[in-house]
């Protein structure tokens, strides 16, 4: 994900369903870990099935 204010990218992770809709996303600023990525994304996936 590109941050136009700083001119630099930040980390983004997206879960997209078969129709191409974003069903879950996580965007983190510099130096933040994505420790919640797996549990939360699996919960979102489970809700759509």
Secondary structure, DSSP 8 states (H G I E B T S, - for coil): -EETTTTEE-EEEEEE-TTS-EEEEEEE-TT---TTHHHHHHHHHHHH-
